[in-house]
Amino acid sequence: MKVLVTGGTGMVGSHFMNSYKQDGADVIGIARNSASSRMAAIQDSSIIRCDILERDHLMRIFMEHRPEVVIHMAAQAFNGDSWNSEYVTHATNYQGTLNVLYCAKALKEDGVDVKVLLACSSAEYGNITPEDCPLKEERLLTPWTPYGVSKAGVEMLGRQYCLNFGMKIYLPRMFIHVGTGHPPATAIQNFARQLALIKKGLLEPEIHVGNLTSARDFIDVRDGVRAMRLLLDKGNPGESVNICNNKAYKIQEILDMLVDISGTHAKVISDPKLFRVADEPLLLGDNSKIAALGYERQYTMRQTLEDVFEDWMGRC
């Protein structure tokens, strides 16, 4: 089987690549050029440097490699950052997805029975209250961040291509995926990075935090990738499916676990700069649909956090 993963150097994309490689698939990834990638002495032969906004280049890659499975993870992937990068968020997420679907459609017309999985998001649910949870896929989408709006557009594009052109488009609404190799742009990664620096004596024993009262349905990236592969194998094209654990943790609980894992004693400092413009008190998903396809959680929250902290100890 030939598999193409956009965003192949990102956290979720790289886990997808590793998962398929372990199964013996022929896997290539697409990623934008970066300073670090240009300077690497040995290039990763499985990664092709291409910006998904360059549709002609993308088309050449699709036609040359003719993937049977396309995992589309390339995106401006951070909800908070979308306020300061609104144009980039919409261009990358919406126009980039349109380019991927256009190329996949051309591949289908050329005789390849291609499946496409699009990274949709729980941010599409938007302005919700605790009484709305657990969130079911049938709920009206009311996104209230640029990122959430862009991902609602991604999902609508996927469904349109499925309905109009008979394409096999799969629509996982991904809740917050946590794992190794992620930048410190989310609360968990930011906490783990600060605690690793404190542990190594490189930072004063103070940890800066934002809102600790909100609660989120976190999922280990390894569980998430396994769930999304189940969706590809057994799910229905064009149907939205939550990728989550149906369990929420308060950010305070996450911080307490990480502090315990790190063995440090840091002073907690509330930092107004780390508070978001829009921050739902609870984001909890109903995972009945993916559970019906055979998904079961394998990693506890503590196991996930232990791996993330150990990752940052190696990176600091």
Number of C-alpha atoms within 10 A of each C-alpha: 11 16 22 27 26 27 23 28 19 18 18 24 24 17 21 27 24 14 17 16 14 9 9 11 14 15 23 22 25 24 21 17 12 9 7 8 14 11 9 9 8 8 11 11 8 14 19 17 17 18 18 26 19 11 18 12 13 21 18 12 18 19 15 9 14 21 25 18 21 25 26 24 26 26 23 18 18 14 19 19 17 19 16 10 15 15 12 13 26 22 16 20 27 22 19 22 26 21 19 23 22 16 20 30 20 14 19 19 11 11 9 16 16 19 20 26 22 25 23 29 25 25 26 24 21 20 16 18 11 13 8 14 14 17 19 18 19 8 9 10 17 15 19 17 22 22 27 25 22 27 28 25 20 24 25 16 19 27 22 15 19 20 14 9 12 14 22 23 27 27 29 26 25 22 22 19 18 24 21 20 17 17 12 14 13 16 17 19 22 18 19 26 23 23 30 26 17 19 18 11 10 12 13 13 16 14 22 16 20 16 18 16 13 16 22 20 22 24 27 22 21 20 20 26 20 19 23 26 18 16 24 21 11 13 19 14 21 21 16 19 24 26 34 30 23 19 16 18 17 17 19 15 13 20 21 12 15 22 19 12 17 19 11 14 14 16 11 12 11 14 12 11 9 14 14 14 9 13 17 16 17 21 28 24 26 20 21 17 17 22 17 11 14 11 22 14 15 12 14 11 15 13 12 18 25 18 14 21 25 16 19 22 17 8 11 11
